Amino acid sequence: MERLEVIEEPREAWQLRLVFGEAPRSGAVVARLTSVALQRGDFSLGPIDLAIGAGERIALVGSNGSGKTTLLQILLGRLAPTSGEAYLGPSVVVGELEQGRLQLSDTETLLEAFMHATEMKVPEARTLLAKFGIGASEVNRPTGSLSPGERTRAVLALLMARGTNCLVLDEPTNHLDLAAIEQLEIALESFAGTVLLVTHDRALLSNVRLTRSIELKHGKVVADRIFSAS
């Protein structure tokens, strides 16, 4: 009898399924600013009084130069205010996608930097990065030589690998394609922790569930809106 030829069905293209790793819930107060002000050259921020509770989903909005990123840096304890008091809860575990995408060391290859940041072994790290479209030719390049899109996807992979209870996302859709943006929106919807989101992407602001919006202008909080649950 002739052997029947087995025709393999074409494999379905792998699609990214982004899920943020979660740490145990933080305390009730994630961060608090009391009469915080900062003076840097010609730019001044504040004074600002602000409290962020666990589970809040906050958009920080305002034009470029209004102080959004500076405010984030003070909230995270990365920048000391000129006056006032900044408090970050001791059980807060921050997962950050900052504007410069600098979470991974520029002096190492991407694979080395990713392994150091996550304590993953080589096969695990390669597999996870591949799921974000980062293949063998990219993982062995210096992190500093990656394109902005590759760096963004690498940091998203990092957030998937590490547990966090407070996501801080500064312009997260920059350099992402539509499919990745849709996965980002889905992952944010299922994330149970606190979210601090800075973006000029109006579609993202419309599609992501938010509980609060804080607007800055010239270093001042000019609006603090609480959204009712729908």
C-alpha positions as CSV (number, residue, x, y, z in Angstrom):
1,M,0.0,0.0,0.0
2,E,1.2,3.5,-0.8
3,R,1.9,5.6,2.3
4,L,-0.6,8.4,2.6
5,E,1.1,11.8,2.6
6,V,0.4,13.7,5.8
7,I,-0.2,17.3,5.2
8,E,0.5,19.5,8.2
9,E,-1.9,22.3,8.8
10,P,-0.1,25.7,8.9
11,R,0.7,26.7,12.4
12,E,-1.2,29.7,13.8
13,A,1.1,32.6,14.4
14,W,2.0,33.1,18.0
15,Q,0.2,36.0,19.6
16,L,1.4,38.0,22.6
17,R,-0.6,37.5,25.8
18,L,0.6,40.1,28.3
19,V,-0.1,39.6,32.0
20,F,1.6,41.7,34.6
21,G,3.2,39.8,37.4
22,E,1.6,40.7,40.7
23,A,3.1,41.1,44.2
24,P,1.0,40.9,47.5
25,R,-1.2,43.9,48.0
26,S,0.4,47.0,49.4
27,G,-0.8,48.8,52.5
28,A,-3.7,51.2,52.3
29,V,-1.6,54.2,51.6
30,V,0.7,53.8,48.6
31,A,2.2,57.3,48.6
32,R,1.6,60.6,50.2
33,L,2.9,64.1,49.6
34,T,2.6,66.8,52.2
35,S,3.3,70.4,51.2
36,V,5.8,69.1,48.7
37,A,7.6,71.7,46.5
38,L,10.6,71.4,44.2
39,Q,12.7,74.1,42.6
40,R,15.0,73.1,39.7
41,G,16.4,76.1,37.8
42,D,13.5,77.9,36.2
43,F,11.0,75.1,36.9
44,S,9.0,75.0,40.1
45,L,6.7,72.2,41.3
46,G,4.0,72.6,44.0
47,P,3.3,73.0,46.7
48,I,1.4,69.8,46.4
49,D,-0.7,67.8,48.9
50,L,-1.6,64.4,47.5
51,A,-2.5,60.9,48.8
52,I,-2.7,57.7,46.7
53,G,-4.5,54.7,48.0
54,A,-4.1,51.1,47.2
55,G,-5.9,50.0,44.0
56,E,-6.4,53.5,42.6
57,R,-6.0,53.7,38.9
58,I,-4.8,57.3,38.2
59,A,-4.0,59.2,35.0
60,L,-1.5,62.0,35.3
61,V,-2.3,64.4,32.5
62,G,-1.0,67.8,31.3
63,S,1.1,69.3,28.6
64,N,4.8,68.6,28.1
65,G,6.8,70.3,30.8
66,S,3.9,70.5,33.2
67,G,5.7,68.4,35.9
68,K,4.1,64.9,35.4
69,T,7.4,63.0,35.3
70,T,8.9,65.1,38.0
71,L,5.9,64.4,40.2
72,L,6.3,60.6,39.5
73,Q,10.0,60.7,40.5
74,I,9.1,62.4,43.8
75,L,6.3,59.9,44.5
76,L,8.7,57.0,43.9
77,G,11.4,58.4,46.2
78,R,13.8,59.0,43.3
79,L,13.9,62.7,43.6
80,A,14.0,64.6,46.9
81,P,11.7,67.6,47.2
82,T,13.1,71.0,48.1
83,S,10.6,71.2,50.9
84,G,7.7,69.2,52.3
85,E,7.5,65.5,53.0
86,A,7.2,62.6,50.5
87,Y,6.2,59.1,51.8
88,L,6.2,55.8,49.9
89,G,4.6,52.8,51.6
90,P,7.1,50.2,52.7
91,S,5.2,47.3,51.1
92,V,4.8,49.0,47.7
93,V,6.6,47.1,45.0
94,V,6.9,49.3,41.9
95,G,7.0,48.0,38.4
96,E,8.0,50.9,36.1
97,L,8.0,51.6,32.4
98,E,9.7,55.0,32.4
99,Q,10.0,57.3,29.4
100,G,13.6,56.5,28.7
101,R,13.2,52.8,29.0
102,L,16.3,52.6,31.2
103,Q,15.3,49.7,33.5
104,L,17.8,47.4,31.8
105,S,21.6,48.0,32.0
106,D,23.1,49.5,28.8
107,T,26.5,48.0,29.5
108,E,25.3,44.3,29.1
109,T,23.7,42.3,26.4
110,L,19.9,42.3,26.6
111,L,20.0,38.6,27.7
112,E,22.5,39.3,30.5
113,A,20.6,42.4,31.7
114,F,17.3,40.6,31.6
115,M,18.7,37.6,33.6
116,H,20.3,39.9,36.2
117,A,17.0,41.8,36.6
118,T,14.8,38.7,36.9
119,E,17.1,35.9,38.1
120,M,15.9,33.8,35.2
121,K,18.0,31.1,33.6
122,V,19.0,31.4,29.9
123,P,16.3,29.2,28.5
124,E,13.5,30.9,30.5
125,A,14.8,34.4,29.6
126,R,15.1,33.6,25.9
127,T,11.6,32.1,25.8
128,L,9.9,35.0,27.5
129,L,11.7,37.6,25.4
130,A,10.8,35.6,22.2
131,K,7.2,36.0,23.2
132,F,7.6,39.7,22.9
133,G,9.1,39.4,19.4
134,I,12.7,39.7,20.6
135,G,14.7,36.9,18.9
136,A,18.2,35.5,19.1
137,S,19.8,38.3,17.0
138,E,18.5,40.9,19.5
139,V,19.1,39.2,22.9
140,N,22.9,39.1,22.3
141,R,23.2,42.7,21.4
142,P,24.1,45.4,23.9
143,T,20.9,46.7,25.4
144,G,21.9,50.3,24.5
145,S,21.9,49.4,20.8
146,L,18.2,48.2,20.7
147,S,15.6,50.3,19.0
148,P,13.0,52.2,21.1
149,G,10.4,49.6,20.2
150,E,12.6,46.7,21.2
151,R,13.5,48.4,24.5
152,T,9.8,49.0,25.2
153,R,8.9,45.3,24.6
154,A,11.9,44.2,26.7
155,V,10.7,46.3,29.7
156,L,7.1,44.9,29.2
157,A,8.6,41.4,29.4
158,L,10.4,42.5,32.6
159,L,7.1,43.6,34.1
160,M,5.6,40.3,33.2
161,A,8.4,38.4,34.9
162,R,8.5,40.4,38.1
163,G,5.8,40.8,40.8
164,T,4.5,44.3,41.3
165,N,1.6,45.9,43.2
166,C,2.1,49.4,41.7
167,L,2.5,49.9,38.0
168,V,4.0,53.2,36.9
169,L,3.7,53.7,33.1
170,D,5.1,56.8,31.4
171,E,4.0,57.0,27.8
172,P,3.7,53.2,27.5
173,T,2.3,53.1,24.0
174,N,5.3,54.9,22.4
175,H,6.9,52.6,19.8
176,L,4.3,49.8,20.2
177,D,2.3,48.4,17.4
178,L,-1.5,48.2,17.6
179,A,-1.5,44.5,18.6
180,A,0.9,45.2,21.5
181,I,-1.2,48.2,22.6
182,E,-4.3,46.1,22.7
183,Q,-2.6,43.5,24.9
184,L,-1.4,46.3,27.2
185,E,-4.9,47.5,27.6
186,I,-6.1,43.9,28.4
187,A,-3.3,43.4,30.9
188,L,-4.1,46.7,32.6
189,E,-7.8,45.8,32.9
190,S,-6.9,42.5,34.8
191,F,-4.2,44.1,37.0
192,A,-5.5,44.4,40.6
193,G,-2.9,46.7,42.0
194,T,-2.3,50.5,41.8
195,V,-1.8,52.1,38.4
196,L,-0.1,55.5,37.7
197,L,-0.4,56.3,34.0
198,V,1.1,59.2,32.1
199,T,0.1,59.3,28.5
200,H,-0.9,61.6,25.7
201,D,-2.6,58.7,23.9
202,R,-6.2,59.6,24.1
203,A,-7.3,56.2,22.8
204,L,-5.5,54.6,25.7
205,L,-7.1,57.0,28.2
206,S,-10.5,56.1,26.8
207,N,-9.9,52.3,26.8
208,V,-8.3,51.9,30.2
209,R,-10.4,51.8,33.3
210,L,-9.5,54.7,35.6
211,T,-10.7,55.8,39.0
212,R,-9.0,59.2,39.1
213,S,-7.4,61.9,37.0
214,I,-4.8,64.4,38.2
215,E,-4.1,67.3,35.9
216,L,-0.9,69.4,36.2
217,K,-0.2,72.8,34.6
218,H,3.1,74.8,35.2
219,G,4.0,72.5,38.1
220,K,0.6,73.0,39.9
221,V,-2.2,70.5,40.4
222,V,-5.1,72.3,38.7
223,A,-7.6,69.4,38.8
224,D,-8.1,66.2,40.8
225,R,-11.1,64.3,39.6
226,I,-12.5,61.1,41.1
227,F,-14.5,58.9,38.7
228,S,-17.6,57.1,39.9
229,A,-17.7,53.4,39.4
230,S,-19.6,52.4,36.3
